[in-house]
């Protein structure tokens, strides 16, 4: 049990054999990884631990959002898919705001419809506070929403938003404090079911291009064929009952005007049921590639052939199927250098009875499945994972992992209790032990709630230097998990925060690392997870080191730059030099 300072928990009587020297050695463990710290109950009857802690604060912070799936008892597969959430500083005041994606009714989409909501961050101090500015910001995003993508598509210095929907997607151009919807500029006039997307400069021209992961062909509800369980009750149809659709690549031709190049760039040559997407240099050749997590199918790795063509190479790269050669129901995806060897690793979430998968980069263009070796496989069989993020929960210098869970198959025990939707599961936090393994920590509010969780977005909502999480729930309330973790000595670890800018916008694709023996590779991005968008700022956990760090940056242009003697425990805005 891991508790906040000042709380107490009785010692387990199974740990009476622990001696004082063993306890002292554990306490002095300089890795500061999360572990059980027990004292002999015969001497001290209570134990205190001061490491990992979160507070769920949505209601007290003024966020009253509840997602509507449109469920009316027909068991439409669409209603269980769920939506994401985005974090962005839309008004440029240095505080992260929250864009929440809404669904709404499915059968009757006429009249006044529920909209996505935008909550402005008005926090002063450590107590999070938000204000609903949906109308004031001119949103009007009333489609049946799925995902949200954030980035500056017109290079004017503020963050634009693209919403991905069941139906036509929408571009919201940001004019400082208000948004203007510009459907025509995205050239998505077909009626698609899109879930996740990514903005990245894929051809190196300085403008952010858009990749959209489309899911599957879904029939009009009046033609929907009901699926039944063995009990003959209505059940949710599997994705295999529906035809897959091709994903889309839209090239930014300047000023946020997009052109669909899916066919000419090769993306339309394959079709599966895409749910998650990340963009990164996944073969070490210096240009960004695209990775797509596909549901009940082999995943895609679109290798960039120089900015005008992409070749699908997931199978030969070892990331199409798991290490046993089995395709899985891939939902969410996260990419990060979790083992700190200066290359990208991939993590995918899957359905119940399937192991979540950790693909570790071995050498250029080849990955290996290390799900079992890392300790992430066994605890995932009983859960259905969706959104997922790598982040340093306590700023001790290594990456931990969060998974948002929620079933897609009805749970009989919940059906018997008439719980709707009967898909509720708890989420999971895995802490990096520093020895190539993760250990589950189920003692924070991150794992407290039984929800149907889908998207998760990460970012520093209170600007205190640690990562907070926002979790979207299907047919349920938004959860804001404020990180209040401390180190083993009861104080926050040191940190360095940076926002990297180029061409007047966030430098998507820039790679940054600290000088020293450990060179964890961090990349400026907002994509990943499931249908969600993240804080583009980078946070480096420094543990108890107070040394002023030196930061190295490789900009998307290929230029390298060094920033020395950066003050710690604060954010820095760093701009690419004109040299």
Secondary structure per residue as TSV (DSSP state, phi and psi in degrees):
chain	resnum	aa	ss	phi	psi
A	1	X	-	360.0	128.4
A	2	X	-	-113.8	123.9
A	3	X	-	-129.9	156.0
A	4	X	-	-68.3	152.7
A	5	X	T	-55.7	135.2
A	6	X	T	100.3	-16.0
A	7	X	-	-95.9	154.3
A	8	X	-	-130.0	155.3
A	9	X	E	-146.3	133.2
A	10	X	E	-60.5	143.0
A	11	X	-	-71.8	148.1
A	12	X	-	-73.0	135.2
A	13	X	G	-74.0	-5.2
A	14	X	G	-82.1	-2.5
A	15	X	G	-116.2	24.1
A	16	X	T	-65.3	-20.8
A	17	X	T	-79.8	-8.5
A	18	X	-	-68.9	127.9
A	19	X	-	-90.4	165.7
A	20	X	H	-63.1	-42.2
A	21	X	H	-59.4	-38.2
A	22	X	H	-64.1	-41.5
A	23	X	H	-63.9	-43.3
A	24	X	H	-62.5	-42.1
A	25	X	H	-63.2	-38.7
A	26	X	H	-64.6	-43.1
A	27	X	H	-64.6	-33.9
A	28	X	T	-88.8	4.4
A	29	X	-	-59.2	112.8
A	30	X	T	-74.2	-10.0
A	31	X	T	-71.3	-20.7
A	32	X	-	53.4	28.1
A	33	X	-	-74.9	156.0
A	34	X	-	-71.1	131.4
A	35	X	-	-156.3	164.1
A	36	X	-	-80.2	124.0
A	37	X	-	-111.4	102.7
A	38	X	-	-110.8	145.3
A	39	X	-	-114.5	152.5
A	40	X	-	-59.9	122.2
A	41	X	T	-66.5	-22.3
A	42	X	T	-68.5	-21.5
A	43	X	T	-102.1	-51.2
A	44	X	-	-125.7	119.2
A	45	X	S	-79.2	-5.9
A	46	X	E	-136.4	153.8
A	47	X	E	-118.6	147.1
A	48	X	-	-128.2	134.4
A	49	X	-	-131.7	142.8
A	50	X	-	-126.9	37.3
A	51	X	S	-102.0	-87.0
A	52	X	-	-96.2	126.8
A	53	X	-	-154.1	142.8
A	54	X	E	-132.2	156.0
A	55	X	E	-122.9	129.8
A	56	X	E	-86.0	116.2
A	57	X	-	-127.1	15.1
A	58	X	T	-55.4	-50.9
A	59	X	T	-64.6	-49.1
A	60	X	T	-69.2	-20.1
A	61	X	T	-85.4	-3.0
A	62	X	T	92.0	15.7
A	63	X	-	-105.9	111.5
A	64	X	-	-110.8	21.8
A	65	X	-	-68.8	134.9
A	66	X	B	-130.8	126.1
A	67	X	-	-74.3	142.6
A	68	X	-	-115.3	121.5
A	69	X	-	-90.7	-17.0
A	70	X	-	84.7	11.4
A	71	X	-	-68.9	131.2
A	72	X	S	-132.6	24.4
A	73	X	S	92.4	3.5
A	74	X	S	-86.7	-12.2
A	75	X	-	59.4	50.0
A	76	X	-	-75.1	133.4
A	77	X	G	-58.0	-34.1
A	78	X	G	-56.8	-35.2
A	79	X	G	-72.5	-15.8
A	80	X	G	-100.7	-2.8
A	81	X	T	-70.7	-43.9
A	82	X	-	83.0	165.4
A	83	X	-	-121.7	170.6
A	84	X	-	-106.6	-165.6
A	85	X	E	-151.2	147.7
A	86	X	E	-125.9	146.0
A	87	X	E	-113.1	130.8
A	88	X	E	-159.2	151.0
A	89	X	-	-97.0	84.8
A	90	X	T	-73.5	-26.5
A	91	X	T	-106.2	5.9
A	92	X	S	67.5	26.6
A	93	X	S	-95.9	6.9
A	94	X	S	85.8	6.4
A	95	X	S	-121.3	140.3
A	96	X	-	-78.0	128.2
A	97	X	E	-100.7	169.3
A	98	X	E	-121.8	124.1
A	99	X	E	-107.1	117.8
A	100	X	E	-109.6	131.1
A	101	X	-	-87.4	133.1
A	102	X	-	-110.9	152.9
A	103	X	-	-99.0	-94.3
A	104	X	-	114.1	-168.1
A	105	X	-	-67.4	151.3
A	106	X	S	-105.1	-37.7
A	107	X	S	-78.2	-38.6
A	108	X	-	-127.3	104.9
A	109	X	-	-102.0	32.1
A	110	X	-	-103.4	167.9
A	111	X	S	74.5	-161.8
A	112	X	S	-71.7	127.0
A	113	X	-	-115.4	149.3
A	114	X	-	-65.5	149.3
A	115	X	-	-118.1	159.7
A	116	X	-	-53.4	156.0
A	117	X	E	-124.3	143.9
A	118	X	E	-118.1	123.1
A	119	X	E	-112.4	119.0
A	120	X	E	-83.0	134.8
A	121	X	E	-79.0	114.4
A	122	X	-	-117.2	27.7
A	123	X	-	-64.4	135.7
A	124	X	B	-126.7	115.4
A	125	X	T	88.3	-147.3
A	126	X	T	-97.9	-9.5
A	127	X	B	-91.3	111.9
A	128	X	-	-65.8	134.2
A	129	X	-	-141.3	137.0
A	130	X	E	-132.1	153.9
A	131	X	E	-127.4	131.8
A	132	X	E	-73.1	113.9
A	133	X	-	-119.6	26.3
A	134	X	T	-55.0	-52.3
A	135	X	T	-69.6	-43.9
A	136	X	T	-61.7	-30.9
A	137	X	T	-88.0	-2.3
A	138	X	T	71.2	36.5
A	139	X	-	-65.7	-73.2
A	140	X	-	62.8	32.2
A	141	X	-	-89.9	84.1
A	142	X	-	-111.5	22.4
A	143	X	S	-76.2	170.1
A	144	X	-	-78.0	100.5
A	145	X	E	-83.0	153.1
A	146	X	E	-127.3	-62.4
A	147	X	E	-127.4	168.5
A	148	X	E	-136.8	136.3
A	149	X	E	-125.3	135.1
A	150	X	E	-125.2	144.9
A	151	X	E	164.4	163.5
A	152	X	-	-90.0	96.0
A	153	X	T	-81.1	-16.7
A	154	X	T	-115.3	10.3
A	155	X	S	53.5	37.7
A	156	X	S	-103.7	6.3
A	157	X	S	96.2	-2.6
A	158	X	S	-124.0	168.2
A	159	X	-	-93.5	122.6
A	160	X	E	-94.9	165.0
A	161	X	E	-132.4	135.8
A	162	X	E	-117.0	124.5
A	163	X	E	-100.1	135.5
A	164	X	E	-106.2	130.5
A	165	X	E	-132.3	168.3
A	166	X	E	-83.3	93.8
A	167	X	E	125.5	-158.4
A	168	X	-	-70.4	135.7
A	169	X	-	-79.5	163.0
A	170	X	E	-135.8	139.6
A	171	X	E	-104.7	127.5
A	172	X	E	-110.4	105.9
A	173	X	E	-78.8	131.9
A	174	X	E	-92.9	124.5
A	175	X	-	-109.8	27.9
A	176	X	S	112.3	-61.8
A	177	X	S	-129.9	-3.2
A	178	X	-	-133.7	153.6
A	179	X	E	-109.9	149.5
A	180	X	E	-124.6	125.5
A	181	X	E	-78.6	128.6
A	182	X	-	-130.9	79.2
A	183	X	G	-62.7	-40.8
A	184	X	G	-63.9	-28.1
A	185	X	G	-73.4	-17.9
A	186	X	G	-88.0	-16.5
A	187	X	T	55.5	42.8
A	188	X	-	-114.6	68.0
A	189	X	-	-84.3	-12.8
A	190	X	S	-74.5	156.1
A	191	X	-	-91.0	102.2
A	192	X	E	-111.0	168.9
A	193	X	E	-113.7	95.9
A	194	X	E	-102.6	145.3
A	195	X	E	-120.8	-56.6
A	196	X	E	-124.8	157.0
A	197	X	E	-151.4	171.2
A	198	X	E	-146.4	137.7
A	199	X	E	-102.6	128.1
A	200	X	E	-160.7	150.9
A	201	X	-	-83.8	94.2
A	202	X	S	-85.6	-19.7
A	203	X	S	-116.8	8.4
A	204	X	S	71.2	24.5
A	205	X	S	-97.9	4.5
A	206	X	S	90.8	-1.2
A	207	X	S	-114.5	142.9
A	208	X	-	-80.5	123.8
A	209	X	E	-94.2	164.6
A	210	X	E	-120.6	125.3
A	211	X	E	-110.1	133.0
A	212	X	E	-121.2	125.4
A	213	X	E	-89.8	112.1
A	214	X	E	-94.3	149.7
A	215	X	-	-93.1	-82.4
A	216	X	B	-158.3	167.1
A	217	X	-	-76.5	123.5
A	218	X	-	-118.6	127.8
A	219	X	-	-73.4	160.4
A	220	X	-	-56.2	143.5
A	221	X	G	-59.5	-30.0
A	222	X	G	-69.9	-15.4
A	223	X	G	-108.8	7.1
A	224	X	-	-69.8	129.1
A	225	X	-	-92.4	121.0
A	226	X	-	-70.2	136.1
A	227	X	E	-100.1	147.0
A	228	X	E	-126.0	150.2
A	229	X	-	-83.4	178.3
A	230	X	T	-61.3	-26.8
A	231	X	T	-80.4	0.9
A	232	X	S	74.0	0.7
A	233	X	-	-70.9	154.2
A	234	X	E	-62.5	139.7
A	235	X	E	-137.1	173.6
A	236	X	-	-84.2	129.4
A	237	X	-	-69.1	144.5
A	238	X	-	-72.9	154.3
A	239	X	G	-56.4	-28.1
A	240	X	G	-65.8	-11.9
A	241	X	G	-76.1	-8.5
A	242	X	S	-125.6	150.2
A	243	X	-	-74.7	141.9
A	244	X	B	-75.8	166.0
A	245	X	E	-129.1	154.9
A	246	X	E	-74.5	151.5
A	247	X	-	-78.5	176.7
A	248	X	E	-132.8	141.3
A	249	X	E	-120.1	123.8
A	250	X	E	-117.6	119.3
A	251	X	E	-87.0	130.0
A	252	X	E	-80.1	115.3
A	253	X	-	-91.4	10.3
A	254	X	S	113.6	135.5
A	255	X	T	63.3	26.1
A	256	X	T	78.0	19.3
A	257	X	-	-97.8	122.0
A	258	X	E	-106.8	151.7
A	259	X	E	-131.2	131.3
A	260	X	E	-74.8	114.8
A	261	X	-	-117.9	24.1
A	262	X	T	-57.1	-41.6
A	263	X	T	-73.9	-50.6
A	264	X	T	-69.0	-23.8
A	265	X	T	-92.1	-2.0
A	266	X	T	93.2	-6.5
A	267	X	G	-66.2	-35.2
A	268	X	G	-76.8	-0.2
A	269	X	G	-75.7	-13.8
A	270	X	-	-134.8	150.2
A	271	X	E	-139.9	131.4
A	272	X	E	-146.6	-168.8
A	273	X	-	-101.4	88.4
A	274	X	E	-76.3	135.4
A	275	X	E	-126.1	-32.7
A	276	X	E	-134.6	152.3
A	277	X	E	-149.5	142.2
A	278	X	E	-137.6	151.7
A	279	X	E	-118.8	130.1
A	280	X	E	-165.1	166.3
A	281	X	-	-81.0	98.4
A	282	X	S	-99.2	4.9
A	283	X	S	-133.9	9.7
A	284	X	S	73.5	20.9
A	285	X	S	-98.2	4.6
A	286	X	S	91.1	0.6
A	287	X	S	-125.2	151.8
A	288	X	-	-75.9	138.9
A	289	X	E	-112.2	171.2
A	290	X	E	-123.4	128.3
A	291	X	E	-118.2	131.1
A	292	X	E	-122.3	126.5
A	293	X	E	-87.2	118.8
A	294	X	E	-107.6	142.0
A	295	X	T	-83.6	123.3
A	296	X	T	57.1	37.2
A	297	X	B	-158.2	170.1
A	298	X	-	-68.8	142.2
A	299	X	-	-78.4	165.8
A	300	X	E	-110.2	138.2
A	301	X	E	-123.5	104.6
A	302	X	E	-90.4	107.4
A	303	X	E	-86.5	126.9
A	304	X	E	-70.2	124.7
A	305	X	S	-100.1	25.1
A	306	X	S	115.5	11.8
A	307	X	S	96.6	-0.7
A	308	X	S	-131.2	-4.6
A	309	X	-	-150.3	151.6
A	310	X	E	-130.2	139.7
A	311	X	E	-117.7	132.8
A	312	X	E	-81.1	124.7
A	313	X	-	-140.8	26.7
A	314	X	H	-64.6	-41.1
A	315	X	H	-64.7	-47.3
A	316	X	H	-71.4	-21.2
A	317	X	H	-86.6	-8.1
A	318	X	T	85.5	15.5
A	319	X	-	-122.3	14.3
A	320	X	S	-84.6	-37.4
A	321	X	S	-134.7	173.2
A	322	X	-	-79.2	-179.4
A	323	X	T	-64.9	-15.8
A	324	X	T	-93.5	4.3
A	325	X	S	80.8	14.6
A	326	X	-	-100.5	134.0
A	327	X	-	-78.1	150.4
A	328	X	B	-133.0	171.0
A	329	X	-	-86.0	85.8
A	330	X	-	-80.1	132.4
A	331	X	-	-114.5	-70.5
A	332	X	-	-106.8	164.4
A	333	X	E	-148.7	142.7
A	334	X	E	-136.1	144.5
A	335	X	E	-125.9	133.2
A	336	X	E	-168.4	162.7
A	337	X	-	-90.3	73.9
A	338	X	T	-69.9	-28.5
A	339	X	T	-98.4	7.3
A	340	X	S	57.1	45.2
A	341	X	S	-117.2	20.3
A	342	X	S	67.3	38.4
A	343	X	S	-149.7	162.5
A	344	X	-	-84.4	135.9
A	345	X	E	-113.9	153.7
A	346	X	E	-117.5	140.8
A	347	X	E	-128.8	132.3
A	348	X	E	-122.9	142.4
A	349	X	-	-99.6	152.0
A	350	X	-	-139.6	-179.8
A	351	X	-	-75.2	168.5
A	352	X	T	-58.2	147.3
A	353	X	T	70.6	6.3
A	354	X	S	-117.1	144.2
A	355	X	-	-80.0	131.7
A	356	X	-	-59.0	153.3
A	357	X	E	-123.5	129.2
A	358	X	E	-107.6	112.9
A	359	X	E	-97.8	118.5
A	360	X	E	-102.7	130.0
A	361	X	E	-68.0	120.4
A	362	X	E	-97.7	-51.3
A	363	X	E	-156.5	177.0
A	364	X	T	-49.7	115.0
A	365	X	T	80.2	14.6
A	366	X	E	-145.0	133.3
A	367	X	E	-123.3	158.1
A	368	X	E	-125.7	147.3
A	369	X	E	-80.2	112.0
A	370	X	-	-118.8	34.4
A	371	X	T	-62.1	-42.4
A	372	X	T	-73.0	-47.9
A	373	X	T	-59.8	-33.1
A	374	X	T	-80.7	-11.3
A	375	X	T	85.1	8.2
A	376	X	-	-90.5	-14.4
A	377	X	S	-74.5	-52.7
A	378	X	G	-59.5	-40.9
A	379	X	G	-78.1	-2.3
A	380	X	G	-97.3	-10.4
A	381	X	T	-65.7	-28.4
A	382	X	T	-94.3	5.2
A	383	X	-	-126.4	158.0
A	384	X	-	-112.8	111.2
A	385	X	E	-91.0	144.2
A	386	X	E	-123.7	-104.7
A	387	X	E	-63.4	146.8
A	388	X	E	-154.7	145.0
A	389	X	E	-143.0	140.8
A	390	X	E	-86.0	133.2
A	391	X	E	-161.0	155.9
A	392	X	-	-90.5	97.7
A	393	X	T	-64.4	-37.0
A	394	X	T	-118.4	14.4
A	395	X	-	56.3	39.0
A	396	X	S	-93.8	1.6
A	397	X	S	104.2	-0.5
A	398	X	S	-131.8	166.3
A	399	X	-	-96.0	132.3
A	400	X	E	-103.6	-177.0
A	401	X	E	-143.1	133.3
A	402	X	E	-119.0	141.8
A	403	X	E	-130.5	127.7
A	404	X	E	-92.5	124.5
A	405	X	E	-115.9	151.6
A	406	X	-	-178.2	128.6
A	407	X	-	-68.7	159.2
A	408	X	S	-116.5	0.0
A	409	X	S	-117.1	136.6
A	410	X	-	-62.6	135.9
A	411	X	-	-94.5	118.7
A	412	X	H	-57.6	-40.6
A	413	X	H	-62.5	-35.4
A	414	X	H	-76.4	-34.1
A	415	X	H	-61.1	-42.4
A	416	X	H	-62.1	-30.6
A	417	X	T	-91.6	4.2
A	418	X	T	59.4	38.0
A	419	X	-	-83.8	129.3
A	420	X	S	-123.4	136.8
A	421	X	S	-72.1	146.6
A	422	X	S	-82.4	55.7
A	423	X	-	-132.1	16.8
A	424	X	-	-81.3	134.3
A	425	X	B	-141.6	166.9
A	426	X	-	-94.5	153.6
A	427	X	-	-85.7	172.2
A	428	X	E	-135.6	139.7
A	429	X	E	-118.1	128.5
A	430	X	E	-116.4	127.3
A	431	X	E	-100.8	134.6
A	432	X	E	-73.1	121.2
A	433	X	-	-82.1	-12.2
A	434	X	S	84.3	2.4
A	435	X	S	-120.8	31.5
A	436	X	S	78.6	16.6
A	437	X	-	-137.4	160.2
A	438	X	E	-116.5	147.4
A	439	X	E	-125.4	136.6
A	440	X	E	-75.4	135.4
A	441	X	E	-117.7	110.0
A	442	X	-	-108.4	22.9
A	443	X	-	-108.2	16.8
A	444	X	S	-113.3	173.9
A	445	X	G	-68.1	-12.2
A	446	X	G	-60.1	-31.1
A	447	X	G	-110.0	14.9
A	448	X	T	-83.0	-33.8
A	449	X	-	-98.3	141.1
A	450	X	-	-94.6	105.5
A	451	X	B	-131.8	176.4
A	452	X	-	-105.4	75.4
A	453	X	E	-76.5	145.1
A	454	X	E	-129.9	-77.3
A	455	X	E	-89.5	154.1
A	456	X	E	-141.6	131.5
A	457	X	E	-118.3	141.3
A	458	X	E	-115.7	145.6
A	459	X	E	174.9	163.5
A	460	X	-	-91.3	91.6
A	461	X	T	-70.1	-31.9
A	462	X	T	-106.0	7.5
A	463	X	S	54.5	35.5
A	464	X	S	-100.5	4.8
A	465	X	S	96.8	-3.1
A	466	X	S	-118.9	164.5
A	467	X	-	-91.3	125.1
A	468	X	E	-98.1	161.5
A	469	X	E	-124.8	141.3
A	470	X	E	-121.5	125.7
A	471	X	E	-117.8	127.1
A	472	X	E	-93.0	143.0
A	473	X	E	-124.3	136.1
A	474	X	T	-71.0	126.4
A	475	X	T	54.0	40.4
A	476	X	S	-157.9	179.0
A	477	X	B	-78.8	152.6
A	478	X	-	-70.4	140.3
A	479	X	E	-112.2	127.3
A	480	X	E	-109.3	113.8
A	481	X	E	-105.2	104.2
A	482	X	E	-84.7	127.1
A	483	X	E	-80.5	118.2
A	484	X	-	-123.4	31.6
A	485	X	-	-70.6	154.3
A	486	X	-	-131.7	172.3
A	487	X	-	-82.9	179.0
A	488	X	T	-64.9	-20.8
A	489	X	T	-95.3	14.0
A	490	X	S	85.4	6.6
A	491	X	S	-123.5	160.0
A	492	X	-	-69.9	143.3
A	493	X	-	-70.9	159.7
A	494	X	E	-74.8	160.7
A	495	X	E	-156.6	163.3
A	496	X	E	-132.7	126.3
A	497	X	E	-114.2	137.8
A	498	X	E	-137.0	143.0
A	499	X	E	-116.3	119.3
A	500	X	E	-99.2	127.3
A	501	X	E	-121.2	140.7
A	502	X	E	-145.5	144.1
A	503	X	T	56.2	27.1
A	504	X	T	81.3	5.6
A	505	X	E	-136.3	173.0
A	506	X	E	-59.1	134.9
A	507	X	-	-83.7	70.2
A	508	X	T	-54.5	129.9
A	509	X	T	93.8	-9.8
A	510	X	-	-66.4	140.6
A	511	X	E	-108.9	132.8
A	512	X	E	-132.5	146.1
A	513	X	E	-153.7	155.8
A	514	X	E	-91.5	145.6
A	515	X	S	-69.7	136.8
A	516	X	S	147.8	-173.3
A	517	X	S	-70.1	-37.2
A	518	X	-	-98.1	120.5
A	519	X	-	-118.9	80.5
A	520	X	-	-73.2	130.7
A	521	X	-	-87.8	115.4
A	522	X	E	-112.8	143.5
A	523	X	E	-126.6	136.5
A	524	X	-	-73.0	122.9
A	525	X	-	-162.9	162.5
A	526	X	-	-126.0	-2.8
A	527	X	-	-87.3	179.4
A	528	X	-	103.2	-178.3
A	529	X	B	71.9	-129.7
A	530	X	T	-143.6	112.7
A	531	X	T	58.3	26.3
A	532	X	-	-131.2	168.4
A	533	X	B	-136.8	143.2
A	534	X	-	-114.7	170.1
A	535	X	-	-62.8	124.7
A	536	X	-	-77.2	-9.6
A	537	X	-	-69.6	152.1
A	538	X	E	-106.5	136.3
A	539	X	E	-120.9	125.1
A	540	X	E	-105.2	118.0
A	541	X	E	-76.3	130.9
A	542	X	E	-111.5	0.7
A	543	X	E	61.9	-135.2
A	544	X	T	-96.2	10.0
A	545	X	-	-76.6	127.8
A	546	X	-	-105.1	9.8
A	547	X	S	-67.4	136.7
A	548	X	-	-70.9	118.4
A	549	X	E	-82.1	160.6
A	550	X	E	-110.0	129.5
A	551	X	E	-110.2	132.0
A	552	X	E	-106.6	137.5
A	553	X	E	-129.5	130.5
A	554	X	E	-106.3	111.6
A	555	X	-	-76.2	160.4
A	556	X	T	-55.7	-27.2
A	557	X	T	-70.9	-13.9
A	558	X	S	100.7	-11.7
A	559	X	-	-71.0	146.9
A	560	X	E	-110.4	145.2
A	561	X	E	-147.2	146.2
A	562	X	E	-121.1	136.3
A	563	X	E	-121.5	119.1
A	564	X	E	-108.0	157.1
A	565	X	E	52.2	49.2
A	566	X	E	-78.9	132.3
A	567	X	-	-62.9	139.8
A	568	X	S	-92.2	169.4
A	569	X	S	59.0	38.1
A	570	X	S	-160.6	166.8
A	571	X	E	-95.9	147.3
A	572	X	E	-125.5	136.7
A	573	X	E	-97.8	114.0
A	574	X	E	-116.1	129.2
A	575	X	E	-114.4	142.1
A	576	X	-	-62.3	132.8
A	577	X	-	-68.5	160.4
A	578	X	-	-87.0	1.3
A	579	X	-	-69.7	360.0
